[in-house]
Amino acid sequence: MAELDVITIGRSSVDLYGREIGSRLEDIASFAKSVGGCPSNIAIGTARLGLKSGLITRVGDEQMGRYIKEQMAREGVSLKGIVTDKERLTSLVLLSVENDKTFPLIFYRENCADSALSEDDIDPDFIRSSRAVLVTGTHFARANNHAAQRKAMAIAKAKGARIILDIDYRPNLWGLAGHAAGEERYIKSDKVSESLQAILADCDLIVGTEEEVHIAGGAEDTLGALRKIRSISKAAIVLKRGPMGCVVFPDAIPSRIEDGIVGQGFPIEVYNVLGAGDSFMSGFLRGWLKGEDYATAATWANACGAFAVSRLLCSPEIPTWEELQFFLKHGSRHRALRRDEAINHVHWATTRRPQPESLLALAIDHRKQLEDMADKLGVPRRRIADFKRLAVKATADVAQGKPGFGMLLDDTYGREAMFDAAKHNFWIARPLEEPGSRPLRFEFTQDVGSRLVEWPVGHTIKCLAFYHPDDDKALKDEQARKLRTLFEATRGIGRELLVEIIAGKHGPVQDDTIARALAELYALGIKPDWWKLEPQASAAAWQNIGAVIDRNDPYCRGIVLLGLEAPEAELATAFAVAEGQAHVKGFAIGRTIFNDVAKDWLSGQMKDDDAVAAMARRFGKLVQLWKRTHS
């Protein structure tokens, strides 16, 4: 049995797309980064839709090349065919969305890594490991790329694998238009037509827009171009027609285009057409390679294309299989799919970066408590920052490079500690709330969106709210509005959110208290990736909480326990009560571990190494306690 379903070959770039919609490229001030290039997008798209995919390309031996490889690995794409070119840079693409029909596009591809792809980069065993190989029209423009793709096709054909052509016509990459004409979609060229027609007979599936079919067929009449392709190739031909969906021609070309096989269409608002074809191809291949009929494959392709057209980027916007099924089942009342919260939540939850199943964190994001301690001891507050760096060393001593460990660190005193923690690949969460605020206020500024764009994409945003379901309604409403604002901001910039709820300081906590609090927040559409909750007195309380999460957000990563400075014996009991509760994934505990150590170290009674050892010993003991009850 083949190891892979499909291998794609050709371009791989880093796309930088302007965030300011309706702006000239000259005026763009900020860009969003993603993996781009037709075959790279399709490799990611097919992987998201449940196919086993691989990619053959070249990337530079620098940060952008490593970014592409790391993202491919996160998406589940095989890296066996990605060659690191030590002499050339990874290609770049810059784009802006001026309006729904104008998308200025610049390709930075002069002597770039993927343009150097050659026959030597085609591993016959890798090609033979796949049921299908996808080649792209643009990569036939250069002699060395042409030879590489032809070699792959010959190996695949000899093995009996299917060959797919994405016509992927970019006139300026064929040298037919200037650098500023990256968005140009069609320029007639006999040379290009002859080059493409030379490979059509070897293909089993040919996919292109009307303009791309024109260039492949060498005719500017669509039916005439289709018939020319058919005279050369027996391949199924898929004609992409933009908002009208697509038409499939598995056999003879009929007298009318509409007499081909038509999939269900999905009328939506056009936001950015770039990447729509790659998303479309991903959806079609999911159906075609899994044996679905053409109408089903075309419907899935149209739906995937609709997602991409309604969003800004290319590969990041391609739906996952779960998201596609959700959309096909429920539809959307929004023509702009990017505004559909339910769909966006499925997209976010099924494309966010993977995390370990459990999370054991040392929380030292405390500001006020440590300030009070330093003031009482008469030592400068700036020393708090140095102590937090020692806490990172302690955490690293316990983690020993294993996954599933993390820290909570703050901007006020934890900046250098965060730099240290990054070297250990810890999960990191950062607080946003003003310490002790009730009603909730954000620290430094209430404009959280502007602040959060400066935070690394891998950092989780943490917010503590002292929220009790029996609080005064006005207080609850104010707190909930703040949390809703934060939730929207985190989704808008693509950051994970941890919401910490402490109810016990402002009222009794019964078996249903926290469950009721979570239900109220879920009712407002607040769906954090993580919850951080105080220990519960009974398994029934945890079951109530779990039931609320299951009803409202099955994609929730889970719950971590907070400590509230409880002694180890109490935490051991709390761990035992949470045993067997599937949603409880770990803990994020602080003062139980560092409080006494901080006093001794700040007062000069304890040296650095002793402080690190003491915190490591306490943290390590809690880790072992957790593992004994949650192995």
Backbone torsions as a table, in degrees:
resi	resn	phi	psi	omega
1	MET	NA	138.8	-179.4
2	ALA	-63.9	141.9	179.5
3	GLU	-72.8	-36.3	-176.7
4	LEU	-119.2	156.3	174.1
5	ASP	-86.2	-38.2	-176.5
6	VAL	-154.5	141.6	171.2
7	ILE	-117.2	129.3	176.8
8	THR	-105.2	150.5	-174.0
9	ILE	-131.2	136.1	171.6
10	GLY	134.5	-133.9	-168.8
11	ARG	-68.0	144.6	173.0
12	SER	-147.7	118.8	-174.7
13	SER	-136.4	170.4	167.0
14	VAL	-103.1	119.5	179.7
15	ASP	-90.6	133.5	174.6
16	LEU	-120.4	103.4	-174.7
17	TYR	-105.9	130.4	-179.1
18	GLY	-62.1	133.0	-178.8
19	ARG	-80.5	-23.2	-176.3
20	GLU	-85.2	102.0	-177.2
21	ILE	-75.4	136.4	-177.8
22	GLY	89.7	18.3	-176.9
23	SER	-119.3	146.9	171.3
24	ARG	-64.9	152.9	176.9
25	LEU	-61.3	-31.5	178.2
26	GLU	-61.0	-26.8	-173.2
27	ASP	-102.6	-1.0	-178.0
28	ILE	-64.6	133.8	-179.2
29	ALA	-108.5	-22.1	-179.4
30	SER	-143.0	146.8	-175.4
31	PHE	-126.5	149.6	172.3
32	ALA	-102.8	135.0	-175.3
33	LYS	-101.9	138.4	175.6
34	SER	-157.0	167.1	173.4
35	VAL	-73.7	138.1	179.1
36	GLY	-138.1	-173.9	-174.7
37	GLY	97.2	127.1	-172.4
38	CYS	-45.9	-57.1	-177.0
39	PRO	-67.5	-31.0	177.7
40	SER	-68.0	-42.8	176.7
41	ASN	-60.8	-42.1	-178.2
42	ILE	-68.8	-36.4	176.4
43	ALA	-60.1	-44.1	178.2
44	ILE	-67.3	-45.8	-177.0
45	GLY	-61.0	-44.7	179.7
46	THR	-67.1	-35.8	177.0
47	ALA	-63.9	-41.7	178.7
48	ARG	-62.8	-30.8	-177.5
49	LEU	-90.5	9.8	171.5
50	GLY	97.6	5.1	174.6
51	LEU	-89.3	156.2	175.2
52	LYS	-93.9	112.2	-171.0
53	SER	-120.6	157.1	174.0
54	GLY	-137.8	165.9	-176.7
55	LEU	-136.2	136.9	171.3
56	ILE	-113.6	117.8	-179.1
57	THR	-163.3	-178.9	170.6
58	ARG	-124.0	145.5	173.3
59	VAL	-131.9	160.1	179.8
60	GLY	-75.4	159.9	178.0
61	ASP	-89.0	62.6	-177.8
62	GLU	-153.0	-173.4	-171.8
63	GLN	-61.3	-38.5	-178.6
64	MET	-70.9	-37.0	175.8
65	GLY	-65.3	-41.1	177.6
66	ARG	-66.5	-35.7	177.0
67	TYR	-59.6	-45.0	179.9
68	ILE	-61.2	-46.1	-178.7
69	LYS	-64.9	-40.9	179.3
70	GLU	-65.1	-40.3	179.6
71	GLN	-67.9	-39.6	176.5
72	MET	-59.7	-42.3	178.9
73	ALA	-63.8	-41.6	178.3
74	ARG	-62.0	-34.4	-177.7
75	GLU	-82.1	-9.5	179.5
76	GLY	88.8	17.4	178.2
77	VAL	-85.9	136.0	178.2
78	SER	-64.0	136.3	-179.0
79	LEU	-97.3	1.5	-172.7
80	LYS	-60.1	-28.0	-177.4
81	GLY	-98.4	4.8	-178.5
82	ILE	-93.6	115.4	-178.0
83	VAL	-96.3	134.4	175.3
84	THR	-91.1	117.2	-178.1
85	ASP	-92.9	115.1	-175.5
86	LYS	-81.9	-5.6	-177.2
87	GLU	-107.9	-19.6	-172.5
88	ARG	-122.3	157.1	178.5
89	LEU	-89.0	154.2	172.8
90	THR	-65.5	140.2	-179.7
91	SER	-72.4	155.4	179.9
92	LEU	-127.6	153.2	174.1
93	VAL	-133.2	131.5	175.6
94	LEU	-114.3	137.7	-177.6
95	LEU	-147.6	150.1	168.8
96	SER	-132.9	157.8	176.7
97	VAL	-107.9	101.4	179.9
98	GLU	-78.6	-40.3	176.2
99	ASN	-162.3	-171.6	-174.3
100	ASP	-74.5	-0.4	178.4
101	LYS	-127.4	-7.4	-175.0
102	THR	-123.7	120.8	-176.4
103	PHE	-135.7	79.1	179.7
104	PRO	-54.2	133.4	-169.7
105	LEU	-141.9	128.7	177.7
106	ILE	-122.0	126.5	175.1
107	PHE	-96.3	124.1	172.3
108	TYR	-100.0	90.9	-170.6
109	ARG	-133.4	18.0	-179.5
110	GLU	-71.9	114.6	-179.8
111	ASN	51.8	41.0	-179.0
112	CYS	-84.9	171.1	-172.4
113	ALA	-63.1	-48.8	-173.8
114	ASP	-70.3	-22.2	177.1
115	SER	-73.3	-13.1	179.1
116	ALA	-92.5	3.8	178.5
117	LEU	-54.3	133.4	-175.4
118	SER	-136.4	176.3	178.7
119	GLU	-56.7	-34.5	-178.5
120	ASP	-62.8	-20.7	-179.1
121	ASP	-84.5	-4.9	-178.8
122	ILE	-94.3	107.0	178.6
123	ASP	-87.8	113.8	-177.5
124	PRO	-56.0	-38.9	-179.6
125	ASP	-65.2	-37.0	178.4
126	PHE	-66.1	-43.3	177.7
127	ILE	-60.7	-42.9	-178.5
128	ARG	-68.3	-14.2	-179.0
129	SER	-79.8	-2.4	-173.8
130	SER	-119.2	149.1	176.5
131	ARG	-77.6	-17.8	-177.3
132	ALA	-152.7	151.8	176.2
133	VAL	-128.0	132.2	179.3
134	LEU	-109.9	121.8	175.0
135	VAL	-108.6	157.5	-174.9
136	THR	-122.5	139.6	-174.8
137	GLY	-57.3	-41.8	-177.3
138	THR	-61.2	-31.5	-177.9
139	HIS	-80.5	6.2	168.6
140	PHE	-94.5	0.5	-175.9
141	ALA	-74.3	-27.7	179.7
142	ARG	-107.7	144.7	-175.5
143	ALA	-59.9	-43.9	-177.1
144	ASN	-69.5	-38.5	177.0
145	ASN	-67.4	-40.2	178.5
146	HIS	-58.2	-47.2	-178.5
147	ALA	-64.3	-37.7	179.7
148	ALA	-64.1	-46.0	-178.5
149	GLN	-68.3	-38.3	178.1
150	ARG	-63.6	-39.5	177.5
151	LYS	-61.7	-45.4	179.3
152	ALA	-61.9	-41.7	179.4
153	MET	-62.3	-41.7	-178.7
154	ALA	-64.3	-42.0	179.0
155	ILE	-65.1	-44.8	-179.6
156	ALA	-63.2	-42.5	-177.9
157	LYS	-64.4	-40.6	179.7
158	ALA	-64.2	-30.9	179.8
159	LYS	-83.5	-14.8	-176.9
160	GLY	90.7	14.1	177.5
161	ALA	-78.4	157.8	179.8
162	ARG	-82.8	147.9	-179.9
163	ILE	-118.2	128.0	-175.9
164	ILE	-116.8	133.8	174.4
165	LEU	-113.9	119.5	165.9
166	ASP	-96.4	111.4	-172.9
167	ILE	-58.3	-37.6	167.2
168	ASP	43.1	60.8	-175.0
169	TYR	-87.1	119.3	174.8
170	ARG	-125.2	97.9	-173.5
171	PRO	-52.4	-39.4	-175.8
172	ASN	-73.1	-19.4	174.8
173	LEU	-81.1	-10.5	170.1
174	TRP	-95.6	5.8	179.6
175	GLY	78.1	21.2	-176.2
176	LEU	-99.8	-5.7	-178.7
177	ALA	-148.0	160.7	-177.0
178	GLY	-76.0	174.7	-178.1
179	HIS	-59.1	-32.4	-176.3
180	ALA	-80.9	-2.1	-175.0
181	ALA	-105.9	35.5	-178.4
182	GLY	-61.9	-27.3	-178.7
183	GLU	-83.7	-8.1	179.9
184	GLU	-60.4	130.6	-174.5
185	ARG	-105.8	-19.9	-177.3
186	TYR	-150.8	125.5	167.1
187	ILE	-137.1	124.9	-178.4
188	LYS	-61.8	136.0	179.2
189	SER	-154.9	115.0	177.0
190	ASP	-63.3	-35.2	-179.5
191	LYS	-62.1	-45.1	179.5
192	VAL	-66.2	-43.2	-179.7
193	SER	-59.8	-44.6	-179.9
194	GLU	-64.0	-40.6	-179.9
195	SER	-62.9	-43.7	-179.1
196	LEU	-71.3	-39.0	-177.9
197	GLN	-65.0	-23.5	-180.0
198	ALA	-68.7	-16.1	-177.9
199	ILE	-111.5	-9.0	-172.6
200	LEU	-60.4	-36.1	-175.5
201	ALA	-63.7	-25.1	-177.8
202	ASP	-88.5	0.6	-173.8
203	CYS	-96.9	148.7	175.9
204	ASP	-103.3	-19.5	178.9
205	LEU	-147.3	130.3	179.3
206	ILE	-125.8	126.9	-175.1
207	VAL	-128.2	132.8	176.8
208	GLY	-168.1	162.3	172.4
209	THR	-74.0	175.2	178.1
210	GLU	-59.6	-42.7	178.8
211	GLU	-63.2	-39.2	-179.7
212	GLU	-70.3	-36.8	174.5
213	VAL	-64.4	-36.2	177.3
214	HIS	-61.4	-45.5	-177.7
215	ILE	-69.9	-36.7	179.1
216	ALA	-70.3	-36.6	-179.7
217	GLY	-86.4	-12.7	-179.6
218	GLY	68.9	28.1	179.6
219	ALA	-145.6	146.3	-178.2
220	GLU	-96.6	6.0	169.1
221	ASP	-99.3	124.2	-171.3
222	THR	-61.8	-47.3	179.1
223	LEU	-62.2	-40.2	178.1
224	GLY	-63.4	-41.1	178.9
225	ALA	-65.5	-41.4	178.5
226	LEU	-61.7	-41.9	-178.8
227	ARG	-68.3	-34.1	176.1
228	LYS	-64.4	-45.0	177.5
229	ILE	-60.4	-42.8	-179.5
230	ARG	-64.4	-32.6	179.5
231	SER	-67.7	-20.8	-179.0
232	ILE	-98.8	-36.2	-169.0
233	SER	-130.6	145.8	174.3
234	LYS	-91.7	3.6	-175.8
235	ALA	-62.0	150.0	166.6
236	ALA	-65.8	133.9	-178.4
237	ILE	-111.2	130.5	177.6
238	VAL	-113.9	117.3	179.5
239	LEU	-99.3	115.0	177.7
240	LYS	-85.3	131.0	-174.7
241	ARG	-123.8	30.5	176.5
242	GLY	61.6	-128.9	-177.8
243	PRO	-60.2	-19.2	-179.8
244	MET	-86.4	4.9	177.8
245	GLY	84.1	-133.1	-177.7
246	CYS	-148.5	164.8	176.1
247	VAL	-131.9	135.0	-179.3
248	VAL	-108.2	135.6	178.2
249	PHE	-122.3	91.0	-178.4
250	PRO	-77.2	-21.0	-174.9
251	ASP	-131.7	-131.3	-179.0
252	ALA	-65.4	149.3	178.7
253	ILE	-81.6	122.2	-177.8
254	PRO	-73.7	177.4	-178.6
255	SER	-75.4	-22.7	176.9
256	ARG	-126.1	140.3	179.2
257	ILE	-57.0	-40.0	-175.4
258	GLU	-66.3	-10.9	-179.9
259	ASP	-85.0	-1.1	172.0
260	GLY	-75.2	-173.8	179.5
261	ILE	-83.8	122.9	-174.5
262	VAL	-114.0	130.6	175.1
263	GLY	-89.1	169.1	177.6
264	GLN	-63.3	136.9	178.4
265	GLY	-97.8	161.0	-177.9
266	PHE	-137.4	92.5	-179.4
267	PRO	-67.5	125.9	-178.6
268	ILE	-143.6	168.6	176.4
269	GLU	-76.4	134.2	177.8
270	VAL	-83.2	122.4	-179.8
271	TYR	-109.4	-46.7	177.1
272	ASN	-158.1	118.5	-175.7
273	VAL	-78.3	-17.2	-178.4
274	LEU	-63.5	129.1	179.7
275	GLY	92.2	-11.3	-178.5
276	ALA	-63.8	-39.7	-179.6
277	GLY	-65.2	-35.1	179.7
278	ASP	-71.0	-38.5	175.3
279	SER	-65.9	-41.5	176.2
280	PHE	-57.1	-50.3	-178.8
281	MET	-59.8	-39.8	179.5
282	SER	-59.5	-45.4	179.1
283	GLY	-65.3	-40.8	-179.9
284	PHE	-64.8	-43.5	-178.7
285	LEU	-65.4	-33.6	176.8
286	ARG	-58.4	-42.1	179.1
287	GLY	-75.6	-48.0	-174.3
288	TRP	-63.7	-44.7	-177.9
289	LEU	-77.6	-15.9	177.2
290	LYS	-98.2	7.1	173.9
291	GLY	83.6	15.0	176.2
292	GLU	-74.2	160.4	177.3
293	ASP	-72.2	165.7	-174.5
294	TYR	-63.1	-37.1	-178.8
295	ALA	-64.1	-40.1	178.3
296	THR	-67.1	-46.4	179.2
297	ALA	-59.4	-40.2	179.5
298	ALA	-66.6	-37.8	178.0
299	THR	-64.4	-45.7	178.4
300	TRP	-62.6	-39.7	178.8
301	ALA	-63.1	-44.9	179.3
302	ASN	-61.7	-41.2	-179.9
303	ALA	-64.6	-44.0	179.6
304	CYS	-64.5	-38.9	176.3
305	GLY	-63.4	-36.4	178.9
306	ALA	-62.7	-40.0	177.5
307	PHE	-59.3	-48.2	-175.6
308	ALA	-65.8	-41.2	-179.0
309	VAL	-63.9	-30.0	-175.8
310	SER	-87.7	-0.3	-178.2
311	ARG	-127.8	172.1	-170.8
312	LEU	-81.9	-50.4	-168.5
313	LEU	-88.7	-175.0	-180.0
314	CYS	-100.3	-90.2	-174.3
315	SER	-59.3	-37.3	-179.1
316	PRO	-63.9	-20.8	-174.6
317	GLU	-92.5	-10.0	-179.8
318	ILE	-64.7	133.8	-175.5
319	PRO	-73.3	158.2	169.9
320	THR	-86.7	169.5	179.2
321	TRP	-60.6	-43.3	179.1
322	GLU	-62.1	-40.7	-179.5
323	GLU	-67.3	-42.0	178.4
324	LEU	-61.6	-45.0	-179.9
325	GLN	-65.1	-37.7	177.0
326	PHE	-60.7	-44.3	-178.9
327	PHE	-67.2	-43.6	-179.6
328	LEU	-65.1	-30.9	-179.3
329	LYS	-81.1	-43.9	-171.6
330	HIS	-103.9	-20.7	-175.5
331	GLY	66.0	-161.7	178.0
332	SER	-155.0	142.0	176.3
333	ARG	-85.4	-1.6	-178.6
334	HIS	-102.2	128.5	170.9
335	ARG	-69.9	-30.6	174.1
336	ALA	-94.4	97.9	-173.5
337	LEU	-60.9	-25.1	180.0
338	ARG	-65.2	-12.8	179.3
339	ARG	-96.5	0.8	-178.8
340	ASP	-87.6	107.0	-174.3
341	GLU	-64.1	-38.4	-177.9
342	ALA	-65.0	-46.3	178.7
343	ILE	-66.5	-42.9	-179.7
344	ASN	-61.4	-33.9	179.0
345	HIS	-67.4	-41.8	177.7
346	VAL	-63.7	-42.4	179.0
347	HIS	-60.1	-49.8	-179.1
348	TRP	-59.7	-48.8	-173.5
349	ALA	-68.0	-25.6	-177.9
350	THR	-100.9	1.9	176.5
351	THR	-124.4	-7.5	-179.8
352	ARG	-64.0	161.8	-176.5
353	ARG	-62.8	141.7	-179.3
354	PRO	-66.1	151.2	178.3
355	GLN	-132.4	152.1	175.2
356	PRO	-60.4	156.2	-177.8
357	GLU	-65.3	-32.9	178.6
358	SER	-117.2	159.9	-178.6
359	LEU	-140.6	116.8	179.5
360	LEU	-119.0	111.0	-170.4
361	ALA	-125.8	143.4	170.1
362	LEU	-94.4	116.5	-177.8
363	ALA	-93.0	114.5	176.5
364	ILE	-138.2	43.7	174.9
365	ASP	-89.2	9.7	-178.4
366	HIS	-66.6	137.0	177.0
367	ARG	-117.9	-60.7	-173.8
368	LYS	-61.8	-43.7	-177.9
369	GLN	-61.7	-41.3	-179.9
370	LEU	-74.3	-32.6	174.8
371	GLU	-63.1	-46.3	178.6
372	ASP	-59.7	-39.8	179.8
373	MET	-64.8	-46.4	-179.8
374	ALA	-63.8	-41.4	179.6
375	ASP	-63.6	-41.9	-179.1
376	LYS	-65.4	-35.2	179.6
377	LEU	-83.4	-10.2	178.8
378	GLY	74.0	32.1	179.1
379	VAL	-114.3	154.6	-178.5
380	PRO	-63.3	139.5	179.3
381	ARG	-63.0	-24.9	-177.8
382	ARG	-61.9	-19.5	179.7
383	ARG	-70.4	-17.9	177.6
384	ILE	-59.2	-37.4	-179.4
385	ALA	-62.6	-41.0	178.9
386	ASP	-66.2	-37.0	179.4
387	PHE	-65.2	-37.7	-179.6
388	LYS	-66.3	-30.5	175.7
389	ARG	-67.6	-33.9	175.7
390	LEU	-66.2	-34.9	178.1
391	ALA	-64.2	-34.2	176.8
392	VAL	-64.2	-43.2	178.1
393	LYS	-61.1	-40.0	179.2
394	ALA	-63.8	-43.6	178.7
395	THR	-62.6	-42.5	179.0
396	ALA	-63.4	-36.7	178.9
397	ASP	-63.0	-34.7	179.3
398	VAL	-79.9	-42.2	-175.2
399	ALA	-67.3	-39.1	179.9
400	GLN	53.5	37.2	176.1
401	GLY	79.4	0.6	-178.5
402	LYS	-78.8	150.5	177.5
403	PRO	-73.6	163.9	175.2
404	GLY	93.6	8.3	177.8
405	PHE	-111.3	150.7	-178.0
406	GLY	-157.0	-178.1	179.6
407	MET	-146.1	150.3	167.9
408	LEU	-106.3	119.6	-176.4
409	LEU	-134.7	151.5	-172.5
410	ASP	-112.1	164.6	177.2
411	ASP	-75.4	-27.3	-172.5
412	THR	-70.0	-49.4	-177.8
413	TYR	-124.1	-2.8	-172.6
414	GLY	-106.0	12.6	-174.5
415	ARG	-60.4	-52.3	-179.7
416	GLU	-67.4	-34.0	177.4
417	ALA	-63.4	-36.4	177.6
418	MET	-64.8	-38.5	176.5
419	PHE	-61.6	-41.3	177.9
420	ASP	-64.4	-43.9	-176.9
421	ALA	-64.1	-32.7	-178.9
422	ALA	-60.9	-28.3	-179.6
423	LYS	-71.0	-17.1	-177.5
424	HIS	-103.9	5.0	178.8
425	ASN	58.1	35.3	176.7
426	PHE	-72.9	151.5	161.9
427	TRP	-69.4	131.6	-176.9
428	ILE	-127.1	131.4	172.4
429	ALA	-120.7	146.3	-176.4
430	ARG	-128.5	132.7	-177.2
431	PRO	-75.8	149.2	178.7
432	LEU	-118.2	-17.6	-173.7
433	GLU	-79.3	152.4	169.8
434	GLU	-72.9	124.2	-173.5
435	PRO	-52.5	129.3	175.2
436	GLY	76.4	2.3	-174.6
437	SER	-70.0	135.1	174.8
438	ARG	-157.6	101.6	13.0
439	PRO	-69.4	158.6	-175.4
440	LEU	-58.8	132.5	171.0
441	ARG	-132.0	147.9	177.6
442	PHE	-87.4	147.7	-178.3
443	GLU	-75.8	141.3	175.2
444	PHE	75.0	-51.4	-177.8
445	THR	-153.7	149.1	175.5
446	GLN	-86.6	-6.4	178.0
447	ASP	-87.8	76.6	-172.5
448	VAL	-68.4	-32.9	-178.3
449	GLY	-58.4	-44.9	180.0
450	SER	-66.7	-34.4	-179.0
451	ARG	-72.3	-40.6	-170.8
452	LEU	-73.4	-20.7	179.5
453	VAL	-64.2	-17.2	179.6
454	GLU	-84.0	-11.2	-175.3
455	TRP	-85.1	143.5	178.2
456	PRO	-57.6	146.8	-175.7
457	VAL	-63.6	-25.4	-179.4
458	GLY	-85.0	-6.1	180.0
459	HIS	-83.4	137.2	176.8
460	THR	-90.4	137.6	179.0
461	ILE	-88.4	126.5	-177.8
462	LYS	-115.2	136.9	178.0
463	CYS	-139.4	125.6	177.5
464	LEU	-96.0	129.5	174.2
465	ALA	-126.3	126.3	172.6
466	PHE	-81.1	93.6	-168.3
467	TYR	-128.7	122.5	177.0
468	HIS	-122.4	133.7	-177.0
469	PRO	-63.1	-16.2	178.2
470	ASP	-97.1	8.5	175.3
471	ASP	-62.4	162.4	172.5
472	ASP	-54.7	139.4	-175.0
473	LYS	-58.8	-40.8	-178.4
474	ALA	-62.5	-40.4	178.5
475	LEU	-65.7	-45.4	180.0
476	LYS	-61.9	-42.8	-179.1
477	ASP	-61.5	-41.5	-179.8
478	GLU	-65.4	-43.2	179.7
479	GLN	-64.6	-43.1	-178.2
480	ALA	-64.7	-38.1	178.2
481	ARG	-61.8	-40.4	178.4
482	LYS	-62.6	-44.3	-180.0
483	LEU	-66.6	-36.9	177.5
484	ARG	-64.9	-42.3	177.1
485	THR	-59.0	-43.8	179.7
486	LEU	-65.0	-43.9	179.4
487	PHE	-57.8	-46.1	179.7
488	GLU	-62.6	-39.2	-179.8
489	ALA	-65.6	-42.1	-178.2
490	THR	-65.9	-39.7	178.5
491	ARG	-68.8	-36.7	-178.5
492	GLY	-62.9	-31.0	-179.1
493	ILE	-108.7	4.2	175.1
494	GLY	71.2	51.0	176.0
495	ARG	-124.7	146.5	177.5
496	GLU	-76.5	153.6	-175.2
497	LEU	-126.5	131.4	171.4
498	LEU	-114.3	121.6	177.0
499	VAL	-106.3	124.1	178.4
500	GLU	-101.1	123.5	178.8
501	ILE	-114.4	122.7	173.2
502	ILE	-119.0	114.7	179.8
503	ALA	-105.2	-26.9	-170.2
504	GLY	-65.4	-18.1	180.0
505	LYS	-82.5	-7.9	-176.5
506	HIS	-134.7	29.3	177.0
507	GLY	156.6	166.1	179.6
508	PRO	-68.4	147.7	178.1
509	VAL	-113.2	108.2	177.6
510	GLN	-98.0	-176.6	-177.1
511	ASP	-65.3	-19.6	-178.6
512	ASP	-110.2	0.9	-171.7
513	THR	-62.7	-55.1	-176.5
514	ILE	-68.7	-35.3	177.1
515	ALA	-60.7	-41.1	178.3
516	ARG	-65.4	-40.6	179.1
517	ALA	-61.7	-45.6	179.7
518	LEU	-64.7	-39.5	179.6
519	ALA	-61.3	-39.2	179.6
520	GLU	-65.2	-39.4	-179.6
521	LEU	-73.3	-38.4	175.8
522	TYR	-61.6	-36.7	-179.0
523	ALA	-61.8	-21.3	178.5
524	LEU	-93.4	6.3	178.6
525	GLY	83.3	14.2	179.1
526	ILE	-87.2	113.5	-177.1
527	LYS	-128.4	81.3	180.0
528	PRO	-68.0	157.6	176.9
529	ASP	-72.1	-35.2	-179.3
530	TRP	-130.9	150.0	165.0
531	TRP	-113.4	142.4	171.6
532	LYS	-118.7	117.3	-169.7
533	LEU	-130.0	153.5	177.0
534	GLU	-72.3	153.1	179.1
535	PRO	-56.9	147.0	179.9
536	GLN	-104.8	152.4	-174.6
537	ALA	-78.9	-17.6	-174.8
538	SER	-147.1	158.2	174.9
539	ALA	-63.6	-31.0	179.6
540	ALA	-61.5	-38.3	178.6
541	ALA	-63.1	-43.1	178.2
542	TRP	-65.2	-38.1	178.6
543	GLN	-64.4	-38.2	176.6
544	ASN	-63.8	-42.0	178.7
545	ILE	-64.3	-44.8	-180.0
546	GLY	-61.5	-38.2	179.8
547	ALA	-64.2	-39.1	177.9
548	VAL	-64.6	-43.3	178.9
549	ILE	-63.2	-44.8	-179.5
550	ASP	-59.8	-39.4	-178.9
551	ARG	-70.8	-33.6	-169.7
552	ASN	-104.6	-29.5	-177.1
553	ASP	-157.5	84.2	178.5
554	PRO	-65.2	-11.5	179.2
555	TYR	-89.6	-2.6	179.9
556	CYS	-55.6	133.3	-179.3
557	ARG	-65.9	-34.5	178.3
558	GLY	141.7	-165.1	-174.4
559	ILE	-120.8	138.4	167.1
560	VAL	-115.9	143.0	-178.6
561	LEU	-83.9	141.7	171.6
562	LEU	-99.1	166.1	-171.4
563	GLY	-105.4	-31.4	-178.0
564	LEU	54.1	34.7	177.3
565	GLU	61.0	24.8	-180.0
566	ALA	-69.8	146.9	175.6
567	PRO	-66.8	163.0	-175.2
568	GLU	-58.5	-38.2	-177.7
569	ALA	-62.4	-41.4	178.4
570	GLU	-66.8	-37.3	178.8
571	LEU	-67.9	-36.5	176.8
572	ALA	-60.2	-41.4	177.2
573	THR	-65.0	-42.7	179.8
574	ALA	-62.8	-40.0	177.7
575	PHE	-62.0	-42.0	-178.2
576	ALA	-65.7	-39.3	179.0
577	VAL	-63.6	-33.9	-178.5
578	ALA	-83.6	-2.3	-178.4
579	GLU	-59.9	135.0	178.1
580	GLY	83.3	-3.5	178.6
581	GLN	-87.3	109.7	-169.7
582	ALA	-60.1	-30.3	-176.3
583	HIS	-79.9	-17.3	-178.2
584	VAL	-85.5	111.1	-171.0
585	LYS	-103.7	-10.3	-178.1
586	GLY	163.9	-152.1	-178.1
587	PHE	-144.1	159.9	172.0
588	ALA	-137.2	93.8	-169.9
589	ILE	-119.9	140.8	-175.0
590	GLY	-123.5	-73.8	-168.5
591	ARG	-64.5	-28.3	174.1
592	THR	-57.2	-32.7	-176.7
593	ILE	-88.1	-44.4	-168.0
594	PHE	-110.5	-11.7	-167.1
595	ASN	-59.7	-55.0	-178.9
596	ASP	-66.2	-35.6	178.6
597	VAL	-63.7	-41.7	179.8
598	ALA	-61.2	-42.4	178.7
599	LYS	-59.7	-48.3	-177.6
600	ASP	-66.3	-39.0	-177.9
601	TRP	-72.6	-45.1	180.0
602	LEU	-62.8	-32.8	-179.5
603	SER	-82.5	-3.2	178.4
604	GLY	85.9	7.5	-179.0
605	GLN	-87.4	-7.4	-177.9
606	MET	-136.9	136.4	179.5
607	LYS	-85.3	168.3	-176.1
608	ASP	-55.3	-53.2	-175.7
609	ASP	-61.6	-37.6	179.8
610	ASP	-68.1	-37.4	178.2
611	ALA	-65.5	-43.5	177.8
612	VAL	-60.8	-45.8	-178.2
613	ALA	-64.0	-39.5	-178.5
614	ALA	-66.8	-44.3	178.9
615	MET	-67.6	-38.3	178.7
616	ALA	-63.9	-39.6	179.9
617	ARG	-63.4	-45.1	-178.3
618	ARG	-69.6	-43.6	178.5
619	PHE	-63.7	-43.8	-179.7
620	GLY	-62.0	-36.3	179.0
621	LYS	-65.6	-41.1	177.4
622	LEU	-65.5	-37.9	177.5
623	VAL	-60.6	-44.6	-179.8
624	GLN	-67.2	-38.5	176.4
625	LEU	-60.3	-43.3	-179.9
626	TRP	-63.9	-45.5	-176.2
627	LYS	-66.0	-30.7	179.2
628	ARG	-68.0	-31.1	-178.9
629	THR	-98.7	-9.8	-177.2
630	HIS	-136.3	43.3	-179.2
631	SER	-80.0	NA	NA
